[in-house]
Amino acid sequence: MRIRTLTLALTIAALLATGGARAEDDLQKGHQKSVDAAKDAAGAVKEGAEKAAEGAKQAVENPAEAAKNAGEAAKEKGKQVVLSFGHDMHDYPERVWRDLTAIPSWHSAIVLGAGAGLAATSNAFWDDDVRRSTRDDPERFGHAENSTLDVVADPVMLFAGSSALYGTSLFFESPRLHDFSLDMMSALTIDLPVVFAMKKAFHTRRPNGDPDGFPSGHVTGAVTLGTLLAEHFGLYPGIAGYVFSGFVAWHRIDYRKHDLSDVLFGAALGYVVGRAVGEEDEELPLIHAHLVSDSMHIQTVRGTVSVPEMELAWTF
């Protein structure tokens, strides 16, 4: 009986010892994890402090550049968040309306006035000569080229291409393509009904005898494309877009689809719409950084530096 009791006691002691060793081992592992987490946190704090110090240094040396960088970073981050088909389609009518209301301006009035003046002058003095030239020597640009541009530069085809590019921008999560394609879709949504209404209002005869010549919808869409390329991607893509527009304009005259006056006013209209839409691109909140009078003090190895505190204000 004593032997059984002793054996049972030894067994219980052994189990307790094993459990204690395991508990101590778990405690050491937990302590090590805590130490590692503390090290990671310290590293993150150090990295954040270094970035903050770098930002403060940049703010001291060049406050305007620091504000610009902060604004661009926040805007880019915001764009990545809202690349959503549902969000875009929900806001699309508002986008089109905003772009449409951005068109009336002195700049637009001057460009459209110049386009109308040139179109009127061409109608009075040049259109008949151009018609005779294209009638006597048709399709100098080439039949295949004219047939291709007649389809490719059609505003409906441009809208379809812009829609495909928009889908591509969502797939690859590209904010620049996203904004450009939405702007093209919005601009063409404005171009198409405006051109249609003007064609029905003026009801001019085309060189080939078809009705509704003024203005050229193909040229309007092509110049809109060139203008938005310049607004979104800079000089050289813009130049490429305008060269394409020039070929389209030549094609419309050479193909006897339009008079010179139709092309001239179409180009002016396309530029006005493209510029207004490109400059009014506020799909996302714009970030304006400005300096306020309060100052913060940064301790450096050479002493204390007072830096104007920067505030980012969101406008919608």
WOMODA-V312712 format. One record per pair of residues at least 24 apart in sequence whose C-alpha atoms are under 7 Angstrom apart, sorted by the first residue. I is the first residue (numbers start at 1). J is the second residue. If there is no record, write none. Layout:
BEGIN
[[I:J] [I:J]]
END
This chain:
BEGIN
[[60:307] [67:289] [71:287] [71:288] [71:289] [75:286] [75:287] [79:175] [79:284] [80:175] [83:170] [83:173] [96:186] [99:276] [99:277] [99:280] [100:190] [102:276] [102:280] [103:272] [103:273] [103:276] [108:272] [111:268] [112:268] [112:269] [115:264] [115:265] [115:268] [116:265] [118:264] [119:261] [119:262] [119:264] [119:265] [120:261] [122:260] [122:261] [123:261] [127:259] [127:260] [127:261] [131:207] [134:254] [134:256] [138:254] [139:254] [139:255] [140:254] [141:251] [141:254] [146:251] [146:255] [149:248] [153:218] [153:222] [154:218] [155:217] [155:218] [155:221] [159:185] [159:188] [180:232] [183:277] [183:278] [184:225] [187:273] [187:274] [187:277] [188:221] [206:257] [206:258] [206:259] [207:256] [207:257] [207:258] [207:259] [208:256] [208:257] [213:258] [213:262] [214:262] [215:262] [215:263] [215:265] [215:266] [216:258] [216:262] [216:263] [216:266] [217:266] [219:245] [219:248] [219:249] [219:263] [219:266] [219:267] [220:266] [220:267] [220:269] [220:270] [221:270] [223:267] [223:270] [223:271] [224:270] [224:271] [224:273] [224:274] [227:271] [227:274] [227:275] [228:274] [228:275] [228:278] [231:278] [285:314] [285:315] [285:316] [286:314] [286:315] [286:316] [287:312] [287:313] [287:314] [287:315] [288:312] [288:313] [288:314] [289:313]]
END
